[in-house]
């Protein structure tokens, strides 16, 4: 089996694959532009899916979508199990989210992204049968220090000590959901501040793990697919991520059991979510955010900002691109 880093010659390093994938997230982000702030999240998502899929067909890899837009009957494009790429090159697991933050896009709010993640074939956990996951993400200082099984207050104190900063200077990102009311209270009672996210916990997790970011930790229950995608990025940042699957009811729990997933508070570590270090994470901003800027239109040109994170090299690259509007919109 050809891996992401099997060929490291000057002509075909795996970073070329990473840069090719940027074209797919750029396309998805740009195609979303006419729908930003228009209140039609389904149309925005559909346009982004179509654009991403069109570009993925041109990439030289043998990809299988492990985390996509759903099962084939419900999502005709980029469904779980779909094969993408030319069929030549490395055999990969693919996770796609053409728009992470469709509601953010529809409402014209910040932090919507177009996202792709890639790992060696068989590396990604397929958690599609259980939609939600309880997650804990920090930067490198949290490795071996914090643990999702501990009370949030204890994790805050441990991380503050590791970062050598006062507890009252720590900022914790949490999705603003009713299910997190007690968690938010406990964070504040511990003395830390909160940054409440309306959507987009992929960006929240990455921002918590980045060097010199404005947040120190990201916690709470969000999508399981987003957890796998975030883990691919965390591998490149040297950060900490743990997750526990959170079935909504007995039927979903049984589907998880049938799929061979570990439930009952089992903690998935980073290498359980995505095996190895051969990961690539790519994101392009749809709307402005802390991680990347959104698509900007100025006259005859469109401007995009993207990040590429490679686990094998531990690098984060920023890519700013200029596009002729006439070619896209």
Secondary structure, DSSP 8 states (H G I E B T S, - for coil): ---TTS--STTS-HHHHHHHHHHHHHHHHHHHGGGTTSS-HHHHHHHHHHHHHHHHTTSSSEEEEEE-SS-TTT-SSS-TT-EES-S-S-EEEEEEEEEE-HHHHHHT-S--EEEEEEEETT-B---TTS-EEEEEEE-GGGTTT--TTS-HHHHHHHHHHHHTS-GGG-EEEEE--GGGHHHHHHHHHTT-EEEEESS-HHHHHHHHHSTT-S-SEEEEEEEHHHHHHHHHHHHHHT-EEEEEE--SSHHHHHHHHHTT---TT--B-HHHHB-SS-EEEEEEESS--SSS---EEETTEEEEEEEEEETTTTEEEEEEEEEEGGGT-
